[in-house]
C-alpha cells in the first residue's frame, strides 16, 4: 500500500515509545492556561488545543482539565462539526475522548447520546463524561445495532461512528495488534463496519451528517468501505474524507469520512 520506504518508516514509528498528548478540556480551561501552569509542555501549531508533555500533573486529571489522547483522534469530531443545540449520536463512544470533545465543540448545549456495548466500557465512559463536565451527554449501555427507545429513526442531526477496527494506525500504542490480527479480520471487520453505517443511516434526520472513522491504515476498512456505502446506501451522499499517516503527519494513523443524508 505504501511502498518500501514508507513501510519501513511506519515499522520504525511503531517500534518507538508513544508520546503523551493531552487535550485541554475547553469546558474548564484553555490550552494556554495549562501550558503556563506546567513548563514541561509543548503546544501544537496544527492542533492548538493539544499539549505534548513528559509530566502529567495529577491535578489536571482529577480536576477534569484534560483528556489524554493522540491528536489524530480529533479528526472525526472536527469533520462532523457538531453545533450547539444539535442532537448527536456517538454510536461507539467509550472511553469518551471523542464524546467529551464533541460536548466541548457544542458548548455543552444540545444533547449527545453516547453508547457502548460493554458495562466496563460504559462505566469508564460515564466517569470521563462526569470528570470533564460534559453535561449535555447521556451514556447508555446498549447495542447500536438493536432497537432502543433512544435510537429513533430520523432523530439525530449528526452521528459519529468511531467503528471497531484493526487498529493498524495505533500499533505503537496497542502493541498486541501486531500479533493479534489475522487475514480473516480484514474480511470480517468491513462487513461489520458497513452494517453499522447502514443501521445508523436510518437514525439520521434528512440533511443530517454522519462521520465514519477508524484508527486503521487499511483501504479495506477505509476507502473501500466508503465505496460500498455509496453503492449500497444511496441516500447517503459522500462529502469528504480526511486521514493522518504516522510517517507523514507525525501522529497516529486515523481515517474519517463524512456523509450527508439526502
Buried (B, 14 or more C-beta within 10 A) or exposed (E): EEEEEBEEBBEEBBEEEBBEBBBBBBBBBBBEEBBEEBEEBEBBEEBEBBBBBEEBBEEBBEBBBBBEBBBBBBBBBBBBEBBEEBBBBBBBBBBBBBBBBBBBBBEBEBBBBBBBBEEEBBBBBBEBBBBBBBEBBBBBBBBBBEEEEEBEEEBBBBBBBBBBBBBBBBBBBBEEBBEEBEEEBBEEBBEBBBEBBBBBBBBBBEEBBBBBBBBBBBBBBBBBBBEBBEEEBEEBEEEEBBBBBBBEBBBBBBBBBBBBBE
